[in-house]
Amino acid sequence: MRHNKSGRRLGRNSSHRAAMMRNMVTSLLDHEKITTTTTRAKELRKIAEKMITLGKRGDLHARRQALQVIRDRKVVGKLFEMVALRYKDRPGGYTRILKLGNRVGDNAPLCQIELVEEEFTPRVKKVVAVAAAEVAPAIEAVEEVPAKAEIEAEDKD
């Protein structure tokens, strides 16, 4: 049983998998889009979103945490100075996975993972306009109900 064992193993041992993910997140943040298999992209998305969140924090500790994963100082600089500013108002969802089809050699499903480009616009909840005629009877009904203090005063008399 595989209880409480999160993450995909991707056919590699842990050190190889960690190095591969480091290289892929560095390439993604450097080139802003890469082509890979779907399962790798889904794992890469987790790490990339955490790195962009660190970039949005912007403090020294966050930069040092990002340098533990992304070993290229130039890419970390780009993350904190350019990429993080692009997503300052976005609450998440910085990457997009687009399916491309299957690879010719081994029929593996390929996809392109990229950083989202369009501006984030927060959703505004739709307010249902209620006619004043519908609201007025409800307000009058509330006003007719006596307050608790008045009821207690009447009971004592």
C-alpha positions in Angstrom: 0.0 0.0 0.0 1.2 3.6 -0.8 -0.5 5.5 2.0 0.8 9.0 2.7 3.4 8.9 -0.1 2.7 11.9 -2.2 4.3 12.8 -5.5 5.1 10.8 -8.6 8.3 8.8 -8.8 8.9 9.2 -12.5 11.0 6.1 -12.8 14.0 7.7 -11.1 15.6 7.5 -7.7 15.1 10.5 -5.4 18.4 12.4 -6.1 17.9 12.1 -9.9 14.3 13.2 -9.6 15.2 16.2 -7.4 18.0 17.2 -9.9 15.6 16.8 -12.8 12.9 19.0 -11.2 15.5 21.6 -10.3 16.7 21.8 -13.9 13.2 21.8 -15.3 12.0 24.7 -13.0 15.1 26.6 -13.8 14.4 26.2 -17.5 10.7 27.0 -17.1 11.5 30.3 -15.3 14.3 31.2 -17.7 12.4 30.4 -21.0 8.9 30.8 -19.6 7.7 27.7 -21.5 9.0 24.2 -22.0 7.9 21.0 -23.6 7.9 17.8 -21.6 5.7 14.8 -20.7 2.4 15.4 -19.0 3.3 13.6 -15.7 6.6 15.6 -15.4 4.7 18.8 -16.1 2.2 18.1 -13.4 5.0 17.6 -10.9 6.9 20.6 -12.2 3.8 22.8 -11.7 3.9 22.3 -7.9 7.5 23.4 -7.6 7.2 26.3 -10.0 4.1 27.7 -8.3 6.0 27.6 -4.9 9.0 29.4 -6.4 6.8 32.2 -7.8 5.1 32.5 -4.4 8.5 32.9 -2.9 9.3 35.6 -5.5 6.2 37.4 -4.5 7.3 37.5 -0.9 10.4 39.2 -2.0 12.4 39.1 1.2 16.0 37.8 1.7 14.8 34.6 3.3 12.6 33.8 0.4 15.4 34.5 -2.0 17.7 32.1 -0.1 14.9 29.5 -0.1 14.6 29.9 -3.9 18.4 29.6 -4.3 18.2 26.1 -2.7 16.0 24.9 -5.6 17.1 27.1 -8.4 20.9 27.1 -8.4 21.3 29.8 -11.1 21.5 33.3 -9.6 20.5 35.0 -12.9 17.2 33.0 -13.0 16.5 33.8 -9.3 17.1 37.4 -10.1 14.7 37.2 -13.0 12.1 35.4 -10.8 12.2 38.1 -8.0 12.5 41.2 -10.3 10.3 40.4 -13.3 8.2 37.3 -12.9 7.0 38.0 -9.3 6.0 41.5 -10.3 3.9 40.2 -13.1 1.9 38.0 -10.7 1.7 40.3 -7.7 -2.1 40.5 -7.8 -2.8 36.9 -8.9 -3.6 34.6 -6.0 -2.3 31.4 -7.7 -2.4 29.6 -10.9 0.7 31.0 -12.5 1.2 28.1 -14.9 -0.8 26.5 -17.7 -0.4 23.0 -19.2 -1.3 22.6 -22.9 -1.5 19.0 -24.3 0.4 18.5 -27.6 -0.3 14.9 -28.5 2.0 11.9 -28.2 5.7 11.6 -28.8 6.8 9.7 -31.9 9.3 7.3 -30.4 7.5 5.9 -27.4 4.0 7.4 -27.6 4.4 9.3 -24.4 1.8 12.1 -23.9 3.6 15.4 -24.5 2.5 18.8 -23.2 3.8 22.4 -23.0 3.9 24.0 -19.6 4.1 27.8 -19.7 3.8 30.8 -17.4 0.4 32.5 -17.8 0.6 35.8 -19.6 -2.8 37.5 -19.4 -3.6 40.0 -16.7 -5.6 38.8 -13.7 -8.9 40.3 -13.1 -10.6 39.4 -9.9 -14.1 38.0 -10.3 -16.9 40.3 -9.1 -19.8 38.5 -7.6 -23.0 39.3 -9.4 -25.5 41.2 -7.3 -29.1 40.5 -8.0 -31.0 43.8 -8.3 -34.1 43.6 -6.1 -36.9 46.0 -6.8 -37.7 48.5 -4.0 -41.3 47.3 -4.0 -40.2 43.8 -3.0 -37.9 45.1 -0.2 -40.4 47.5 1.4 -42.8 44.9 2.8 -40.0 43.0 4.3 -38.7 46.1 6.1 -42.2 46.9 7.4 -42.5 43.3 8.8 -39.2 43.7 10.6 -40.3 47.0 12.1 -43.6 45.5 13.4 -41.9 42.9 15.5 -41.6 44.3 19.0 -38.1 44.4 20.6 -37.2 41.9 23.4 -37.0 44.6 26.0 -40.6 45.8 25.2 -41.9 42.2 25.6 -40.2 41.8 29.0 -41.6 45.2 30.1 -45.1 44.1 29.2 -44.8 40.8 31.0 -43.7 42.5 34.3 -46.7 44.8 34.3 
